Amino acid sequence: MENPTEKLQEEPSAKQRLFVQTYGCQMNEYDSQKMISLLKEDYLAAASVEDADLVLVNTCSVREKGEHKLFSYLGRLRDLKKEKPEMIIGVGGCVAQQEGQSIIDRNSSVDFVVGTQNLSLIPTLVKRAKAGANSGQVAVDHREEWEELPLEFEPLPSEAQNIRSPNHSPIRALVSIQRGCNKKCAFCVVPTTRGAELSRAADEILREIKLKVRAGAKEVLLLGQTVNSYGRDLTPRRKFSDLIKEIADIEGLDRIRFISPHPQEVKEDFIELFKTVSKLARHIHLPVQSGNDRVLKAMNRNYKISRYKDIVSQIREVSPDVAITTDIIVGFPTESDLEFEDTLNLVKELRYHSAYYYKYSKRPNTVAGDLYQKHEEISLDLMSHRFTQLHELQKRISLEIYNGEVGETREVLVEGIGPKEASNGDELELRGRTSQNIIVEFQGNKSLVGETVRVKITDSTPHLIRGRLI
């Protein structure tokens, strides 16, 4: 793998420096890559935010904590801009779409705010800000069509660590197949911030994946709010399962992943993919949110736990080695102790490899946010207690599953050099993933990055496993 710092030093010094701070999900990471691509002709990666001429903050509003992070970070940038008044600051992402002008009202150092469906306007917004025109520009209008942005996938300055996510690897390509959502879950702000569900043309998806494979990607992660409803809005309609099969035919691509399917949209052809498509990773992230039917109905999830368990059973039947992970909300308004106990029992029964769990966060313009008053909300102390119970349970299950990996030999797609400095001569600590999405660390030569290797597992933690190269 090329040293990004050496790469940057070779670039012309006349270009200015860009720093992108990304919060939130993989969709935001993907959008950040698009922002970088749009500006690559004029900007290089900044070594730090202090060295930047342009700072873009890509935000997440799924939980209230994301907004707090944004305004805390903007406070730091405001202080920095006092010392460097020529610095341009832009805010994008879901909080930008949701809050618009109020971001600039709260922090006058922000030069522009751009919504989730207006990324193509960023170069113009930057130029206007540099010229001192239209100070405090806000561009958050939804666009009806899918706007294809330039596809630039040769090695970019975005490979510098400060611009990409720490979890991003050029071996794994993020590709959006859909944006927006029609589900209107009671707790979720996405339909407001990203608009109605909109599928991308299949030929554009395939084109982007082929370009990224040509640039070195071996795995693709397909992104969408409800990926398995892909294609229903296209003319003619397309099936998600057919798209997966077309992607599997791309030469040079080793693995296909996707996130996140909705249980309501799981049909027989979706389950059959895990039996018939060998390139499909043996992993599915299937959000459940709660283990209780009444709470699921209040959340407007449109399935019952019996159906959810049937889906898990059918997938495990056609693919016994599949790893299943999930999302769970703790403390949804009116959730009783017994109803939360149903969630704990579900986790015990299904034994997820891992889970993302969150304390309920009241969001603006959501059904739950409008419907439930304070007396119906769960206290923070009780929510924290339930969160700890779930955390300890899932941690124990994950460790038991990962302990079972010790002594086994696994195929690992090597994504890059691990976070530790451990080395032995020409060998470094490498990091990759199994088909089940389990992170594996082992010693090896950096020439193995991008290769699939066999690793004998020797040790485990609740979050990853370690081994030695065979």
C-alpha positions, 0 to 999 in steps of 0.5 A: 500500500502506498504511503499517503504522506509520500503521495501528498508530498509529490503533489503541486504545492499551489493547491490549497488544503482540505480537511473533512470531518465525518460523523455517522454512518457509511452513507456519510462516509460515502458522501464525504468521498464524493465531496473530496472527489468534487474538490480534488482538482483544487485541494489536497489533504491537510495534515490536520484541521489547523493546516486546512484552508477548507474544512467540511463537516459531514454530520449525522442526526440519527441521535441527539448526540450527533448534533452536540458533536457538531456544535462542539466541533464548530465551536473549536473551528470558530476559535481557529478561524479567529486566528486564520480568518481566510479559512472556509467552513462548510457543514453538510449531511443530515444535521445540515439538511435538518437545521439549515439556517439555524446552524449559521445563526448559532455559529457565524463562522460557518460559510455555507450549509449544504444538504444531503441531496445537493452535493454537486453545489459544493464547488460553487459554494466554496468559490462564492465563500472564497470570493466573500459573496453570499456569506452564510449560504444555505443550500438544502433543497431536496432534489427529485432526481438521482444526481450522478456526481463525477466518478473519480477513483484513481488514488486520491488525496482522500486516502490520507488518514485525516480525510477518510474514516479510520475504518475505511480501506481502499480494498472495500468500496462503498457504493450507494444504490439507494437514498432516502426511505419510505418506512417512517419508523416512529423514531427515525429522522432519515425520511426528513433529512434524506427524503423519499426512497430513490433507487439508482440506475443499475447500470450506474451502480455497476459502472461505479463498482467496475471502476473501483475494482479496477482501482484495487477494490476487492469487496463492495459494500452496498449502501441504502436505508432499506437496500432490499427494497431497491428498484421498486421505484424504477421503470421497469421495476428491478429486484434487489436479488437480480442486482446482486447477481449482476454484481457477482458477475463482475470480474475481480470482485471477491465479496459483496456486502450490503447494509441495511435490509428491512425485515418487512422486505425480506422475501424468498428470493432474498434468502436464496441469495445466501445459498446461490451467490458464492461472492455474497459475504456470509454476514447479514446486518438485520436490525430488529430494534426491539424484541417485543411486538407491542413496542415494534408496533409503536415503532411502526416497524411493520413486522412481528418477532415471530416473522423476524425469527423465521427470517433468521431461521431460514437464512441460517438453514440455507447458510449455516455459517452466516453471522447475524448482527443487529440494531437495538433501541433501548428505552423507547417511550412506554417500554416496560421492564417486561417488554425490555426483558423480551429483547434480552430473551431474543438476544439470548435465543438468536445469539448475534455475533455483535449488535449496535444498541442505542439509548432512545433519542428524541428527534424532531419531526418524528412520530415518537418525538411528537407523540410521547410527552415527558411523562411517557419517556423512560428515565435516563437512569432506567435507560442506562440500567437497561443499556448496561444489561444489554451490553453485558449480555451481548459482550458475553455472547460475542466473546463465546462466539469468538472463543469458538473461532480459536483453533479454526483456520479462516479465509481473511481478506486483508484490508490494510495495516492494523492500528498497532505499531507491532512489527517483526522485521519485514512483517507488520500487524495486518488487519482484515475480515472474514466472510462473516465480517469478523475483524482478524489481526495477524503478522504479515508483509504489507504486500498481502494487502488486498489478498485473501489469505488463510489465518489460524486463529489463536486468540479472541476478544469480544470485538476481534480475533487474532491469529497467525498466517498459514 
